[in-house]
């Protein structure tokens, strides 16, 4: 696989000046410049963002009407239902609103849809069930923006509906009591790319402000909104929205709370995720998030909601262990599907020139199509769709992409072969009949090529912040980068290049991962470097190589050590 290494332009004088202005190292200053933060004022604002700087939630379209209706429900004895989604964003959104409403003594129930039995979004059968359980108000989280018929059905049953969502609206929006979505036309809320849990948090923030104004908390305890930021951090990071602006503020504050969590479910989840010592956004993205997502991928997501709402440490530990087991099942199903998908691609001569990979199977679990598509994008550096076909010939698929290709806009342009689709720029879901998959494959390939985005299929591009000498890599240096956290979309983890690194030895782990030991020179202890899912990626692991990597701090038995996470490698 050809790789394209792009080393960002260095500005020694400007970085030295910025370093003096914000009292940091020139290397950290260069990292700020690489992220478009070039003045002392913008750097101080970026580094010092606090919870008090969040935009007013009432700037969000539909918020006033939503708060009016919830205010009416508070203290009235009404049953309010929260309708969520099966991914981590939906699970945390559901947990947050349930936790918040119960703090107001609202009789609250929730519905967490099963991926296979209920499908994505609102369905009328579930609405009817919530009505039978006494709900007179349903609040959707992380879904509902396309639920035109389902909201009408609720109205016919005498149930009011508030839609909260962050997905792109269609030409029509549901005729609900309120539709709260930062992507609605004319919405003044400045952060358009918050996750579903971010919308839910803003709703709770607005409700508290209104009730405070009305004196509701004069004789009772007022909810501390910081208590919910752990849930916001999990949902936001796992949904891979940009960690800038309001998202950065909420995730940053949420991570602070998760270092010493007061929520038993979070503590239990950290334990089964083997998180010790420090804590950052990577722990959410690669350890905790997959376990929460595994609930809805393998079975129903309600077990994850139950974990996050649990008030018992013992009960939370029991549930967390079950989630860990589901995650291991998900990993095994994913490994098998990845091997089958790669075999299909390698044996299909058209795949090398295709602008988008489309793979399908009747043997795949529909819950692993998202991770499978991600793995294919990672390996082949082009958009990919993985589709699981059921016994009726209906395919449910997930798509992932590269930055050059907006997946949602692409689907809008070639949807004739699809039964249904939805999503956003970087991820999407589709429903397609098995007999239409070949047509879909042809349509999407043709469209992407027509835009010019598919002119170099398969070329991997790595953007590198700076060259660095291996002797400069120390714990102290890497710890300085922590002020830039949280890392994620929009604020990427720093990436560096070591040229001519000497590989002393290597180990292959689980027949999949490669651990290298790099010489630091002058008799110093070697540095460990992990290359995940690349055991066959280096023809001769020993010798010298140029290595693209991100530095990490590992903790074992309360001892910190520096490790490198290899992104790419070229032998010299």
ABEGO torsion letter per residue (X at the ends): XBBBBBBBBBBAAAAAAAAAAAGBBAAAAAAAAAAGBABAAAAAAAAABBAAABBBAAABBGAAAAAAAAAAABGAGBBBBBBBBABAAAAAAAAAAAAAAAAAGBBBBBBBBBAAAAEBEBBAAAAAAAAAAGBABBBBBGBGAABAAAAAAAAAAGBBBBBBBABBBBABBBBBABBBBAABBGBABABAABBAAAAAAAAAAAAAAAAAAAGAAAABBBBBAAAAAAAAAAAAAAAGBBBBEAAAAAAAAAAAAAABBABAAAAAAAAAAGBBEBBBAAAAAAAAAAAAAAAAAABBAAAAAAAAABABAAAAAAAAAAAAAAAAAAAAAAAAAAAAAAAAAAABAAAAABABBBBBBAABBAAAAAAAAAAAAAAAGBBBBBBBBBAAGBBBBBBBBBAABBAAAAAAABAAABABBBEBAABBBBBBBAAAAAAAAAAAAAAAAAAGAAABBGBBBBBBABBBBAAABBAAAAAAAAAAOBBEBGBBBBBBBBBGBBBABBBBBGGABBBBBBBAEGGBBBBBBBBBGAAAABABABEBBBBBBBBBBBBBGGBBBBBBBBABBBBX
